[in-house]
Amino acid sequence: MFTVTDSAKEELKRIVESRSIEAGRCLRLAVQPTWPGPGDFGIVIDHEKAEDHAVALRGTKILLLQEQMLPQLDESILDYKDTPEGARFTLDVY
């Protein structure tokens, strides 16, 4: 099962609340080719699609994932923590 830690949920909610994200859009966990940036994944703002899986915190959608990604992310953990590079999201895939 894909897990989002409490720390990651709180940071995602903070990001959602601090930005003016238009209706029908949300933060999305993206991998390549959707994520063109450094690393294996990123979080982007995208339109919600019917086949999306949503992660919510206290009634607010804070993260979308493509339903087809869930089997690949089974047993994975999205976290927000301090690292040698500073505070950031990490995705541990097992």
LOFIDO-877501 format. One line per 10 residues: number of its first residue (from 1); their letters; for each residue x negated, y negated, z of C-alpha. Coordinates in nm, 2 decimals. Layout:
<nodes>
NUM = a = X Y Z  ...
</nodes>
This chain:
<nodes>
1 = mftvtdsake = 0.00 0.00 0.00  -0.13 -0.35 -0.09  -0.18 -0.55 0.23  -0.21 -0.93 0.28  -0.36 -1.01 0.62  -0.19 -1.27 0.84  -0.49 -1.50 0.79  -0.45 -1.48 0.41  -0.07 -1.53 0.44  -0.12 -1.84 0.66
11 = elkrivesrs = -0.37 -1.99 0.41  -0.15 -1.92 0.11  0.14 -2.08 0.29  -0.07 -2.38 0.37  -0.17 -2.41 0.00  0.19 -2.38 -0.12  0.31 -2.64 0.13  0.02 -2.89 0.05  0.07 -2.89 -0.33  0.36 -3.01 -0.54
21 = ieagrclrla = 0.44 -2.68 -0.71  0.74 -2.71 -0.94  1.04 -2.48 -0.90  1.00 -2.14 -1.06  0.62 -2.15 -1.01  0.42 -1.99 -0.73  0.06 -1.88 -0.65  -0.04 -1.56 -0.83  -0.31 -1.31 -0.77  -0.48 -1.29 -1.11
31 = vqptwpgpgd = -0.75 -1.06 -1.25  -0.92 -1.09 -1.59  -0.82 -1.18 -1.85  -0.57 -1.41 -1.67  -0.84 -1.51 -1.43  -1.12 -1.67 -1.63  -1.32 -1.79 -1.33  -1.61 -1.64 -1.14  -1.56 -1.31 -0.95  -1.31 -1.03 -1.01
41 = fgividheka = -1.00 -1.22 -0.91  -0.85 -1.56 -0.84  -0.54 -1.73 -0.73  -0.36 -1.94 -0.99  -0.03 -2.13 -1.02  0.20 -1.95 -1.26  0.57 -1.90 -1.35  0.75 -1.63 -1.17  0.86 -1.34 -1.39  1.14 -1.09 -1.34
51 = edhavalrgt = 0.89 -0.80 -1.30  0.68 -0.97 -1.03  0.64 -0.85 -0.68  0.66 -1.14 -0.43  0.48 -1.17 -0.09  0.67 -1.40 0.15  0.60 -1.55 0.49  0.89 -1.68 0.70  1.11 -1.70 0.39  0.87 -1.88 0.16
61 = killlqeqml = 0.72 -1.70 -0.14  0.35 -1.74 -0.11  0.21 -1.50 -0.37  0.31 -1.32 -0.68  0.17 -1.00 -0.83  0.25 -0.83 -1.15  0.44 -0.51 -1.06  0.21 -0.30 -1.28  -0.09 -0.41 -1.07  0.04 -0.26 -0.75
71 = pqldesildy = -0.08 0.10 -0.83  -0.43 -0.03 -0.90  -0.42 -0.23 -0.57  -0.29 0.05 -0.36  -0.49 0.06 -0.03  -0.63 -0.29 -0.11  -0.65 -0.58 0.14  -0.63 -0.95 0.05  -0.79 -1.15 0.34  -0.90 -1.50 0.41
81 = kdtpegarft = -1.21 -1.52 0.62  -1.54 -1.68 0.69  -1.82 -1.55 0.47  -2.18 -1.66 0.42  -2.05 -1.87 0.13  -1.78 -2.03 0.35  -1.41 -1.96 0.41  -1.26 -1.78 0.12  -1.02 -1.52 0.00  -1.16 -1.17 -0.03
91 = ldvy = -1.01 -0.86 -0.20  -1.13 -0.53 -0.06  -1.03 -0.25 -0.30  -1.05 0.11 -0.16
</nodes>
